[in-house]
Amino acid sequence: MTEKIILQLKDACFAPDGDPILENINLDIPVNANIRVSGPSGSGKSTLLKMMAGLIPLTSGELLFRGENFNKMSAQEYRRQVSYVSQTPQLFGETIRDNLAFPAQIREDNFDEDRAKHLLAQVKLDYLDLDQSIEHLSGGERQRVGLIRHFMYEPEMWLLDEISSALDENLRTELWEWVVAHAADKHQNLIWISHIEEEGLKADYEIILGQHQAEWRVN
Ligand SMILES: Nc1ncnc2c1ncn2[C@@H]1O[C@H](COP(=O)(O)OP(=O)(O)OP(=O)(O)O)[C@@H](O)[C@H]1O
């Protein structure tokens, strides 16, 4: 039996100034897998995640999700299903509440304060109050508030770009353990980039980037 595929890139190329950053990218992402993207600095790891997230337009080729072409879908709906988290999330407004309530606001839904507090605790920020100003948060606190803003709703797929880069080793390990367990529990697809090897992070598959190409490896 063939494996079920959730996301595909077909002959995808991104060449913003004519020179390709990534080209001839053909990937079939199986459902409910834990996938690492690796490769040297500048090899296009973030670019690949942003291509998958529909955040940068393909110069050529196709992005398909559940067999449907991205260009025929609502970009807003797609990004709610396929959630890209940057390593430097921008915080906005004045307080932590402003940030964590934002996803509900754009969905015209009620803010789930209990969930927000639960998520703060999951990322070891339960000492922060929702009405606390974001002005004096540390880099690591900002990174985690930006991360859990995405977790206020559950997507089908996570694209996580260096989400622990501002944290010390203990926090990194705990954060990744939580993220991986959360995704497994919710049967979510997980594609991630991390430079950190000592986290003991295990992936089912690896996408290795180099020379503008992507190699698929089964771990
Ligand atoms: N929109 C763009 N226009 C021009 N060049 C770009 C664009 N986006 C990315 N690049 C270039 O593409 C290359 C790959 O960038 P990318 O951030 O994807 O690499 P990376 O593997 O994630 O790097 P790192 O590990 O250092 O974060 C870099 O040389 C970058 O400057």
The ligand as a MOL file (V3000), in Angstrom:
LIG
                    3D

  0  0  0     0  0            999 V3000
M  V30 BEGIN CTAB
M  V30 COUNTS 31 33 0 0 0
M  V30 BEGIN ATOM
M  V30 1 N 13.6080 36.6970 -0.9500 0
M  V30 2 C 14.9040 36.4820 -1.1520 0
M  V30 3 N 15.5730 37.1860 -2.0910 0
M  V30 4 C 16.8830 36.9720 -2.3170 0
M  V30 5 N 17.6290 36.0660 -1.6500 0
M  V30 6 C 17.0240 35.3500 -0.6880 0
M  V30 7 C 15.6350 35.5070 -0.3920 0
M  V30 8 N 15.3140 34.6520 0.5900 0
M  V30 9 C 16.4420 33.9820 0.9120 0
M  V30 10 N 17.4690 34.4060 0.1510 0
M  V30 11 C 18.8380 33.8730 0.1710 0
M  V30 12 O 18.7340 32.4750 0.0050 0
M  V30 13 C 19.7440 31.7920 0.7450 0
M  V30 14 C 19.1100 30.7540 1.6430 0
M  V30 15 O 18.4740 31.4360 2.7270 0
M  V30 16 P 17.7460 30.6350 3.9020 0
M  V30 17 O 17.4260 31.6280 4.9770 0
M  V30 18 O 16.6340 29.8570 3.3380 0
M  V30 19 O 18.8980 29.6410 4.3620 0
M  V30 20 P 19.0040 28.7290 5.6780 0
M  V30 21 O 19.5170 27.4000 5.2200 0
M  V30 22 O 17.7020 28.7480 6.4040 0
M  V30 23 O 20.1200 29.5050 6.4720 0
M  V30 24 P 20.4520 29.5660 8.0650 0
M  V30 25 O 20.7650 28.1610 8.4900 0
M  V30 26 O 21.6480 30.4430 8.1090 0
M  V30 27 O 19.2460 30.1520 8.7500 0
M  V30 28 C 20.5270 32.8710 1.4740 0
M  V30 29 O 21.6900 33.1510 0.7310 0
M  V30 30 C 19.5760 34.0630 1.4860 0
M  V30 31 O 20.2610 35.2800 1.5230 0
M  V30 END ATOM
M  V30 BEGIN BOND
M  V30 1 1 1 2
M  V30 2 1 2 3
M  V30 3 2 2 7
M  V30 4 2 3 4
M  V30 5 1 4 5
M  V30 6 2 5 6
M  V30 7 1 6 7
M  V30 8 1 6 10
M  V30 9 1 7 8
M  V30 10 2 8 9
M  V30 11 1 9 10
M  V30 12 1 10 11
M  V30 13 1 11 12
M  V30 14 1 11 30
M  V30 15 1 12 13
M  V30 16 1 13 14
M  V30 17 1 13 28
M  V30 18 1 14 15
M  V30 19 1 15 16
M  V30 20 2 16 17
M  V30 21 1 16 18
M  V30 22 1 16 19
M  V30 23 1 19 20
M  V30 24 2 20 21
M  V30 25 1 20 22
M  V30 26 1 20 23
M  V30 27 1 23 24
M  V30 28 2 24 25
M  V30 29 1 24 26
M  V30 30 1 24 27
M  V30 31 1 28 29
M  V30 32 1 28 30
M  V30 33 1 30 31
M  V30 END BOND
M  V30 END CTAB
M  END
